[in-house]
């Protein structure tokens, strides 16, 4: 009989310890980003954004049935369980190769404590399931490579097909996996019977995607893209509607910067331990597997650089690379420990000290990253949804834009049935869909960008209660002259005519807001900072407009500090502060905008606006000219340039700018009235200064 030894229970101890650690840092409710949408989709068995994530929704539904906490916590818990299973696979892989439990522990624990992995273990996202399948695919490939039987290969192919039911990024493993299989036993694929059978196993696994049209036809509360026809199904599964925005959209220099950004990001997860991964790769016993690991990292890099250019602050690119590097760290650790053991001249105490020091490596990321990854006090998304609903009147209509507005509200409405008296519409028209769309599409206007303002105007006209917009940037609001936009708490309220909101209306809503997550000391990622930043900005605007400059500027500074890297907040604040004649503070924000704003033409335009308000028209003309150099197709920039030239008394040049604007967009009745009233065309024409 096998003797009892604590070493026999290391996998179980590892799993329980990591589960407890992650549970202590798990987000207690819905998170920001895609979390609200994915949780709601799991709860109602709906269809999420491309590619639909049917496997995630089905597994998530099972966790929704657990009698533990709220629905969002249960789906967050699924991420925790999947993360622990992934780490168990990492441990078992390294142990299988090295027979060193210590090295296997170092590999699993170091990955467990990296910020990129830890963040996916404490909130609802598809990447925890994706990384589980990456680890499982690698483990099954090694299992197949040990004996290279057809049954093992068939099981591997089936599991790979199932993994596509969660995330299409699995395809980036294909080159590495195909190389390993073909270099190990090319006859396994070249044999026609085997190829047909393997293809059949793969296609059977892909039948998970039948879920999309089935649930759409069943009337699921979420059915993004309506994939119940063949065309829409293929468009949704392949992400066709998003590819134009994310795939091959940068210049050569832009791609080089993106590659540098991703390599630095992945490298920063491992820090000084990165050479240990390189050593593990060099010492790996199989040349074929060296090429496999190299290919996994290269094609993961290709995906993040060329095929999906979402900000690294929003999407955790590089997860497969991090998992691969963690495996190699384990291999490198085993080789170092083995080498040290052979050096008898070091002495037993020194060898043991080195052994302990190497095994203690994971304590470094645990110490530094616990506070960074602890989301146990993070109620930001839930509070944001509550605050949106608490702002609006009974029977109100709310238009939503931006993931961090739409998805928390989606969770609140679909999962927790918040404020069912309020009518919701999302501006992309994907979830809370607007009426009258097909009626108007029967005419000449078919593009949603042109159709949306028309539909929104009709909805506003027929609305029985108040009309609000939940947007971070009010420029996303398109209204006609008969309506006026008023800040109302964290939202914008629409009224007819020029009637201002009573001051009591704004004052009354602020005490209703829940703000604990704004002041709790947990580390905020980009998405949490965005919501917090715009809350402080909205509060500062209200106070400044209410004649409380000291308090208002304090909240403005808070917004600027929290949203330090946000691409638009500094420019938005600068425009507002300029309008209120806080020119010194506006200049500070414009200087920050030059660092972080993604569209420099917009910043240059706002610098022009700033100098125009200061009546320094020559400076304004210069900045507007710089904006036009970057965006020569913007009629708005030409209009601003024309106004600055007009105020500077350079009427001929102003006319050139205005005529250029009309050449870009002829339908500008206000500009035509201005030209007719001011009689600018009577002045001689001169070239526009740049």
C-alpha positions in Angstrom: 0.0 0.0 0.0 1.3 3.5 -0.9 2.5 5.4 2.1 0.8 8.7 3.0 2.8 11.7 1.9 1.8 15.4 1.7 3.4 15.4 -1.7 0.6 13.2 -3.0 -1.9 16.0 -2.4 0.0 18.9 -3.9 -2.4 19.4 -6.8 -5.4 19.4 -4.5 -3.6 21.8 -2.1 -2.7 24.1 -5.0 -6.2 24.2 -6.4 -7.8 24.9 -3.0 -5.3 27.5 -2.1 -5.6 29.4 -5.4 -9.4 29.1 -5.3 -9.4 30.7 -1.9 -7.0 33.4 -2.9 -9.1 34.3 -6.0 -12.3 34.1 -4.0 -10.9 36.7 -1.6 -10.3 39.1 -4.5 -13.3 38.3 -6.7 -15.6 41.1 -7.9 -18.8 40.8 -5.9 -21.1 41.9 -8.7 -21.2 42.9 -12.3 -17.9 44.3 -13.7 -17.4 46.9 -16.4 -16.6 46.2 -20.1 -18.2 43.1 -21.6 -19.0 41.6 -18.2 -22.5 43.0 -18.0 -23.4 41.8 -21.5 -21.8 38.3 -21.1 -23.5 37.9 -17.7 -26.9 38.9 -19.1 -26.4 36.7 -22.1 -25.6 33.7 -19.8 -28.6 34.5 -17.6 -31.1 34.7 -20.5 -29.3 32.2 -22.8 -28.8 35.1 -25.3 -26.4 35.8 -28.1 -23.5 38.1 -27.1 -21.3 40.1 -29.5 -19.2 38.5 -32.2 -18.7 35.6 -32.4 -21.7 34.9 -30.1 -19.8 32.7 -27.5 -22.3 29.9 -27.3 -20.2 27.7 -25.1 -19.6 30.5 -22.6 -23.3 31.3 -22.5 -24.3 27.6 -21.9 -21.6 27.1 -19.1 -22.5 30.5 -17.6 -26.2 29.5 -17.4 -25.2 26.5 -15.3 -23.3 28.8 -12.9 -26.3 31.1 -12.8 -28.3 28.3 -11.2 -26.0 28.0 -8.3 -27.6 29.3 -5.0 -24.7 31.6 -4.2 -24.8 35.4 -4.1 -26.2 37.4 -7.0 -26.2 36.3 -10.7 -23.1 38.4 -11.6 -21.1 36.9 -8.7 -22.0 33.4 -9.9 -20.7 34.1 -13.4 -17.6 35.7 -12.0 -17.2 32.5 -10.0 -17.1 30.6 -13.3 -14.0 32.6 -14.2 -12.4 31.6 -10.9 -13.1 27.9 -11.4 -11.8 28.0 -15.0 -8.6 29.9 -13.9 -7.9 27.2 -11.2 -8.4 24.4 -13.7 -6.1 26.2 -16.2 -3.4 26.4 -13.5 -3.9 22.7 -12.7 -3.2 21.9 -16.3 -0.1 24.0 -16.3 1.1 22.2 -13.2 0.4 18.8 -14.6 2.2 19.6 -17.9 5.4 20.8 -16.3 5.3 17.9 -13.8 4.9 15.4 -16.7 7.9 16.7 -18.5 10.3 17.4 -15.6 9.0 15.1 -12.7 9.8 18.1 -10.5 6.9 19.2 -8.3 8.7 22.3 -7.2 9.2 23.4 -10.8 5.6 22.7 -11.6 4.5 24.7 -8.7 6.7 27.7 -9.7 5.2 27.6 -13.2 1.6 27.4 -12.1 1.9 29.9 -9.2 3.9 32.5 -11.2 1.2 32.5 -13.9 -1.5 32.6 -11.2 -0.1 35.8 -9.8 0.6 37.8 -13.0 -1.9 40.7 -13.3 -3.1 39.7 -16.7 -4.1 36.2 -15.6 -5.4 37.2 -12.1 -7.6 39.9 -13.6 -9.4 37.3 -15.7 -10.0 35.1 -12.7 -12.1 37.5 -10.7 -14.7 38.8 -13.2 -16.9 37.5 -16.0 -15.0 37.4 -19.3 -14.5 34.9 -22.1 -10.8 34.9 -21.7 -10.7 32.6 -18.7 -12.5 29.9 -20.7 -10.3 30.6 -23.7 -7.1 30.2 -21.7 -8.4 27.0 -20.1 -8.8 25.6 -23.7 -5.3 26.8 -24.7 -3.8 24.9 -21.7 -6.0 21.9 -22.4 -5.0 21.8 -26.1 -1.3 22.0 -25.2 -1.7 19.2 -22.6 -3.6 17.0 -25.1 -1.0 17.6 -27.8 1.7 16.3 -25.4 -0.6 13.4 -24.5 -1.0 12.5 -28.2 2.7 13.0 -28.9 3.6 10.3 -26.3 1.9 7.5 -28.3 0.6 9.2 -31.4 -2.6 7.1 -31.7 -5.5 8.1 -33.9 -7.9 8.0 -30.9 -5.9 10.5 -29.0 -5.6 12.7 -32.1 -9.4 12.5 -32.7 -10.1 13.5 -29.1 -7.7 16.4 -29.4 -9.4 17.6 -32.6 -12.8 17.4 -31.0 -11.7 19.4 -28.0 -10.2 22.0 -30.3 -13.5 22.3 -32.1 -15.3 22.7 -28.8 -12.9 25.5 -27.9 -14.0 27.4 -31.1 -17.4 27.5 -29.5 -16.0 30.0 -27.0 -13.4 32.1 -28.9 -12.3 32.2 -32.5 -8.9 33.3 -31.4 -8.2 29.5 -31.0 -7.4 29.6 -34.8 -4.1 31.3 -33.9 -3.0 28.0 -32.4 -3.6 26.1 -35.7 -0.2 26.7 -37.3 1.7 25.5 -34.2 -0.6 22.5 -33.7 -0.5 21.5 -37.4 3.3 21.7 -37.4 3.5 19.5 -34.3 1.1 16.9 -35.7 2.6 16.8 -39.2 6.2 16.7 -38.0 5.3 13.9 -35.6 3.1 11.7 -37.8 2.2 13.3 -41.1 0.3 10.1 -42.2 -2.3 10.9 -39.5 -3.6 13.7 -41.7 -2.6 12.7 -45.2 -4.6 9.4 -44.9 -8.0 10.2 -46.5 -10.0 8.1 -44.1 -8.3 9.8 -41.1 -8.7 13.2 -42.5 -12.5 12.7 -43.1 -13.0 11.3 -39.6 -11.0 14.1 -38.0 -12.9 16.7 -40.0 -16.2 15.1 -38.9 -15.2 15.3 -35.2 -14.2 18.9 -35.7 -17.5 19.8 -37.4 -19.6 18.0 -34.8 -17.9 20.2 -32.1 -18.8 23.3 -34.2 -22.5 22.5 -34.0 -22.4 24.5 -30.8 -23.0 27.5 -33.0 -26.5 26.2 -33.9 -27.3 27.8 -30.5 -27.1 31.3 -32.1 -30.1 31.0 -34.6 -32.0 28.8 -32.2 -31.9 31.3 -29.3 -32.5 34.2 -31.7 -35.6 32.5 -33.0 -36.7 31.8 -29.5 -36.7 35.5 -28.7 -33.8 35.7 -26.3 -33.5 39.0 -24.5 -30.1 39.5 -26.1 -29.6 38.5 -29.8 -26.8 40.7 -31.1 -26.7 40.7 -34.9 -29.9 38.7 -35.2 -28.0 35.6 -36.5 -31.1 33.7 -37.6 -30.3 33.9 -41.4 -27.3 32.4 -43.1 -25.9 35.8 -44.1 -26.2 37.3 -40.6 -25.1 34.1 -39.0 -21.8 34.0 -41.0 -21.3 37.8 -40.4 -21.7 37.3 -36.7 -19.6 34.2 -36.3 -16.7 35.6 -38.4 -16.9 39.1 -36.9 -17.3 40.6 -40.4 -19.0 43.8 -39.0 -16.0 44.5 -36.8 -13.2 43.5 -39.0 -13.1 46.8 -40.9 -12.4 48.7 -37.6 -9.8 46.3 -36.1 -8.0 44.5 -39.0 -5.1 46.0 -41.0 -6.0 49.6 -40.2 -2.6 51.0 -39.2 0.4 52.3 -41.0 3.7 50.4 -40.9 5.0 52.7 -38.1 1.7 52.2 -36.3 2.2 48.4 -36.4 5.7 48.7 -35.2 4.6 50.7 -32.2 1.8 48.2 -31.6 4.2 45.3 -31.7 6.5 47.1 -29.3 3.6 47.8 -27.0 2.4 44.2 -26.8 5.9 42.7 -26.4 6.6 45.2 -23.6 3.2 44.4 -22.0 3.8 40.6 -22.0 7.4 41.0 -20.9 6.3 43.2 -18.0 4.1 40.4 -16.7 7.3 38.3 -16.1 9.9 41.0 -15.4 13.3 39.5 -14.3 11.9 36.0 -14.6 11.7 36.3 -18.4 15.3 35.0 -18.9 14.2 31.9 -17.0 11.6 31.2 -19.7 14.2 31.7 -22.4 16.4 29.2 -20.6 13.5 26.7 -20.3 13.0 27.1 -24.1 16.7 26.4 -24.8 16.7 23.4 -22.5 13.4 21.9 -23.7 14.2 18.3 -24.6 12.3 18.3 -28.0 13.3 20.6 -31.0 9.7 20.1 -32.4 8.2 21.4 -29.2 10.6 24.4 -29.2 9.2 25.3 -32.6 5.7 24.8 -31.4 6.1 27.1 -28.4 7.8 29.7 -30.6 5.0 29.5 -33.1 2.3 29.9 -30.4 3.9 33.2 -29.2 4.5 34.5 -32.8 1.0 33.9 -33.9 -0.4 35.3 -30.7 1.7 38.4 -31.4 0.3 38.5 -35.0 -3.2 38.5 -33.7 -2.7 41.3 -31.2 -0.7 43.5 -33.7 -2.6 43.0 -37.0 -6.0 41.4 -36.4 -7.3 43.2 -33.3 -6.1 46.7 -32.4 -8.3 47.3 -29.3 -6.4 49.1 -26.6 -4.3 46.9 -24.3 -5.9 48.7 -21.4 -9.3 47.2 -22.4 -8.5 43.7 -23.8 -6.0 41.3 -22.3 -3.9 40.5 -25.4 -1.0 38.1 -24.9 -2.7 35.5 -22.6 -1.6 32.5 -24.7 1.9 33.9 -24.8 1.9 34.4 -21.0 0.7 30.8 -20.5 3.5 29.5 -22.8 6.1 31.5 -21.0 4.9 30.2 -17.7 5.3 26.6 -18.9 8.8 27.5 -20.1 9.6 29.1 -16.7 8.8 25.7 -15.1 11.1 23.9 -17.5 13.9 26.4 -16.9 13.4 26.2 -13.1 13.7 22.4 -13.3 16.9 22.6 -15.2 18.5 25.1 -12.8 17.5 23.0 -9.8 18.9 19.9 -11.4 22.1 21.7 -12.2 22.5 23.1 -8.7 22.0 19.6 -7.3 25.0 18.3 -9.3 27.3 21.0 -7.9 28.5 19.2 -4.8 31.2 21.9 -4.1 28.4 24.4 -3.2 27.6 22.5 0.0 24.2 21.2 1.1 23.2 24.4 2.9 23.9 26.6 -0.1 22.1 24.2 -2.5 19.1 24.2 -0.2 19.1 28.0 0.0 19.2 28.2 -3.8 16.4 25.7 -4.0 14.2 27.6 -1.6 15.0 30.9 -3.3 14.0 29.6 -6.7 10.8 28.0 -5.3 10.0 31.4 -3.6 10.0 33.2 -7.0 6.1 33.3 -7.2 6.0 35.2 -3.9 7.3 38.3 -5.7 4.3 38.8 -8.0 1.9 37.7 -5.2 3.3 40.5 -3.0 3.2 43.2 -5.7 0.0 42.3 -7.4 -2.5 41.4 -4.7 -3.6 44.9 -4.2 -3.6 45.6 -7.9 -5.9 42.7 -8.6 -8.1 42.8 -5.6 -11.6 43.6 -6.8 -13.5 42.6 -3.7 -14.7 46.1 -3.1 -15.5 46.9 -6.7 -19.2 47.8 -7.2 -18.5 50.4 -9.8 -20.5 48.9 -12.7 -23.5 48.1 -10.5 -23.5 51.6 -8.9 -23.2 53.2 -12.3 -26.3 51.3 -13.5 -28.2 52.4 -10.3 -27.1 56.0 -10.7 -28.3 56.1 -14.3 -31.7 54.8 -13.3 -31.9 57.1 -10.2 -31.3 60.1 -12.4 -34.4 59.7 -14.7 -38.1 60.5 -14.1 -40.8 57.9 -14.0 -41.7 56.7 -17.5 -38.6 58.3 -19.0 -36.8 57.4 -22.2 -33.0 56.8 -22.1 -30.7 56.6 -25.0 -27.4 54.7 -24.2 -24.0 54.8 -25.9 -20.7 53.3 -25.0 -20.0 49.8 -23.5 -19.6 51.2 -20.0 -23.1 52.7 -20.1 -24.9 50.0 -22.1 -23.6 46.9 -20.5 -24.1 47.7 -16.8 -27.6 49.0 -17.6 -28.2 45.8 -19.7 -27.3 43.7 -16.6 -29.6 45.8 -14.4 -32.6 45.6 -16.7 -32.3 42.0 -18.0 -31.0 40.2 -14.9 -32.3 42.3 -12.0 -35.3 43.9 -13.8 -34.4 47.5 -12.7 -36.8 50.3 -13.5 -39.0 48.6 -16.0 -41.0 51.8 -16.3 -38.1 53.3 -18.2 -37.8 52.8 -21.9 -34.2 52.0 -23.0 -32.6 52.4 -26.5 -29.0 51.9 -27.3 -27.6 54.1 -30.1 -25.9 51.3 -32.0 -29.3 49.7 -32.1 -28.1 46.2 -31.1 -29.9 45.3 -27.9 -32.6 47.8 -26.9 -33.7 48.4 -30.4 -35.5 51.5 -31.7 -38.8 51.4 -33.4 -39.5 52.8 -36.9 -36.1 51.7 -38.3 -37.5 49.5 -41.0 -40.1 52.1 -41.9 -37.5 54.7 -42.6 -35.1 52.2 -44.3 -37.8 51.7 -46.9 -36.9 55.2 -48.1 -33.7 56.6 -49.5 -31.7 56.7 -46.2 -30.2 53.3 -45.3 -27.0 54.0 -43.4 -27.5 53.9 -39.7 -25.4 56.9 -39.0 -27.8 59.0 -41.1 -30.9 57.2 -40.0 -30.3 57.3 -36.2 -30.9 61.1 -35.7 -34.2 60.8 -37.7 -35.4 57.9 -35.6 -34.3 59.5 -32.3 -36.1 62.8 -33.2 -39.4 60.9 -33.7 -38.9 58.9 -30.4 -38.3 62.2 -28.6 -41.4 63.8 -30.1 -43.6 60.9 -29.0 -42.0 60.3 -25.6 -44.4 60.6 -22.7 -41.8 61.3 -20.0 -38.4 62.9 -19.9 -35.8 62.1 -22.5 -32.2 61.4 -21.4 -28.9 60.4 -23.0 -26.4 58.3 -21.1 -23.2 59.1 -23.0 -19.7 60.1 -21.8 -19.3 62.5 -24.7 -22.2 64.8 -25.5 -21.0 65.1 -29.1 -22.6 61.7 -29.5 -26.0 63.4 -29.1 -27.6 64.5 -32.4 -30.6 66.8 -31.8 -32.5 69.3 -33.9 -32.7 73.0 -33.3 -36.0 72.7 -31.5 -34.4 70.7 -28.6 -31.8 71.8 -26.0 -29.2 69.6 -24.1 -28.9 70.1 -20.4 -26.5 68.3 -18.0 -28.6 66.5 -15.4 -26.4 64.6 -12.9 -24.3 62.1 -14.9 -26.8 62.2 -17.8 -27.9 64.7 -20.3 -31.6 65.7 -20.4 -33.3 66.9 -23.6 -35.9 69.7 -23.4 -37.9 71.5 -26.1 -36.8 75.0 -26.9 -34.3 77.0 -24.8 -36.0 76.4 -21.5 -33.2 75.7 -18.9 -33.6 73.0 -16.3 -34.5 74.4 -12.8 -31.4 74.5 -10.7 -33.2 72.4 -8.1 -33.3 69.5 -10.6 -29.6 69.1 -10.8 -29.1 69.7 -7.0 -31.7 67.0 -6.2 -30.2 64.1 -8.1 -26.6 64.1 -6.6 -27.6 63.0 -3.1 -29.4 60.0 -4.7 -26.2 58.6 -6.2 -24.2 55.6 -4.8 -20.5 56.5 -4.7 -18.8 54.0 -2.5 -16.7 52.6 -5.3 -15.5 56.1 -6.2 -13.8 56.5 -2.9 -12.9 52.9 -1.9 -9.2 52.2 -2.2 -9.1 49.5 -4.8 -6.9 49.6 -7.9 -9.0 50.9 -10.9 -8.3 49.7 -14.4 -9.0 51.8 -17.5 -12.7 50.9 -17.6 -13.3 51.7 -13.9 -11.3 54.9 -14.3 -13.4 56.0 -17.2 -16.7 55.7 -15.2 -15.1 57.4 -12.1 -13.5 60.1 -14.3 -16.7 61.1 -16.0 -18.6 61.1 -12.7 -16.1 63.6 -11.2 -16.3 65.6 -14.4 -20.1 65.7 -14.3 -20.0 66.7 -10.7 -17.5 69.4 -11.4 -19.5 70.8 -14.3 -22.6 71.0 -12.1 -20.8 72.8 -9.3 -19.1 75.3 -11.7 -22.4 76.0 -13.4 -24.0 76.5 -10.0 -21.5 79.2 -9.1 -19.3 77.1 -6.8 -15.9 77.5 -8.5 -13.7 76.2 -5.7 -15.6 72.9 -5.3 -16.1 72.6 -9.0 -12.4 72.9 -9.8 -11.6 70.4 -7.1 -13.7 67.8 -8.9 -12.2 68.8 -12.2 -8.7 68.1 -10.9 -10.0 64.8 -9.5 -11.3 63.8 -12.9 -8.1 64.8 -14.6 -6.1 62.8 -12.1 -8.2 59.6 -12.2 -8.5 59.7 -15.9 -4.9 60.5 -16.6 -4.5 58.3 -19.6 -8.0 58.6 -21.0 -7.9 59.5 -24.7 -10.7 62.1 -24.6 -11.3 63.4 -21.1 -8.6 66.1 -21.1 -9.9 67.6 -24.3 -13.5 67.4 -23.2 -12.6 69.2 -19.9 -10.6 71.8 -21.7 -13.5 72.8 -23.9 -15.8 73.1 -21.0 -13.3 75.1 -18.9 -12.7 77.3 -21.9 -16.4 78.0 -22.2 -16.4 79.0 -18.5 -13.3 81.3 -18.9 -11.1 79.1 -16.7 -8.3 79.5 -19.2 -5.4 78.5 -17.0 -7.0 75.2 -16.1 -8.1 74.6 -19.7 -4.6 75.1 -20.9 -3.3 72.4 -18.5 -5.9 69.9 -19.8 -5.1 70.7 -23.4 -1.4 70.0 -22.8 -2.3 66.6 -21.3 -4.6 66.0 -24.3 -1.6 66.3 -26.6 -0.1 63.3 -24.8 -3.0 61.0 -24.6 -5.6 62.0 -27.3 -5.6 59.5 -30.1 -6.9 62.0 -32.7 -4.5 64.9 -32.6 -6.5 66.8 -35.2 -9.3 67.1 -32.5 -6.8 68.4 -30.0 -5.4 70.9 -32.4 -9.0 72.0 -33.2 -9.6 72.5 -29.5 -6.4 74.5 -29.1 -7.8 76.7 -31.9 -11.1 77.0 -30.0 -9.1 78.0 -26.8 -7.2 80.8 -28.6 -10.4 81.9 -30.4 -12.0 82.4 -27.0 -9.0 84.4 -25.9 -9.4 86.5 -29.0 -5.9 85.6 -30.1 -7.1 84.9 -33.6 -3.7 84.5 -35.2 -2.9 81.6 -32.8 -6.4 80.2 -33.4 -5.8 80.2 -37.2 -2.5 78.4 -36.8 -4.0 75.6 -34.7 -7.0 75.2 -36.9 -4.6 74.9 -39.9 -2.7 72.1 -38.1 -6.0 70.3 -37.5 -6.9 70.6 -41.2 -3.5 69.2 -42.2 -4.4 66.0 -40.4 -8.1 66.0 -41.4 -8.6 67.9 -44.7 -12.0 66.2 -45.1 -13.5 67.9 -41.9 -16.0 70.7 -42.8 -16.2 71.5 -39.1 -12.5 72.4 -39.0 -12.8 74.6 -42.0 -15.8 76.4 -40.5 -13.8 77.0 -37.3 -10.9 78.3 -39.3 -13.3 80.5 -41.3 -14.7 82.0 -38.1 -11.3 82.8 -36.7 -10.2 84.4 -40.0 -13.5 86.4 -40.0 -12.9 87.7 -36.5 -9.4 88.6 -37.4 -10.7 90.7 -40.3 -9.2 88.4 -43.0 -12.5 88.1 -44.9 -11.2 86.8 -48.1 -9.4 84.0 -46.5 -12.4 83.3 -44.4 -14.5 83.0 -47.5 -12.0 80.5 -49.0 -12.3 78.4 -45.8 -16.1 78.5 -45.8 -16.4 77.6 -49.5 -14.0 74.7 -48.9 -16.3 73.5 -46.1 -19.4 73.8 -48.4 -17.5 71.8 -51.1 -17.0 69.0 -48.5 -20.6 69.1 -47.2 -23.0 71.3 -49.3 -26.0 70.8 -47.0 -25.1 73.5 -44.3 -28.0 75.9 -44.2 -26.7 77.8 -41.1 -23.3 78.5 -42.8 -25.1 79.7 -45.9 -27.2 82.1 -43.8 -24.1 83.3 -42.1 -22.4 84.0 -45.4 -25.4 85.8 -46.8 -25.9 87.9 -43.6 -22.2 88.9 -43.3 -21.8 89.4 -47.0 -18.3 87.9 -46.8 -18.3 87.1 -50.5 -18.0 90.8 -51.3 -14.4 90.9 -50.1 -11.5 89.9 -52.3 -10.4 86.3 -52.1 -6.9 85.3 -50.8 -5.2 82.1 -50.1 -5.9 80.4 -46.7 -2.9 80.6 -44.4 -1.7 77.3 -42.9 
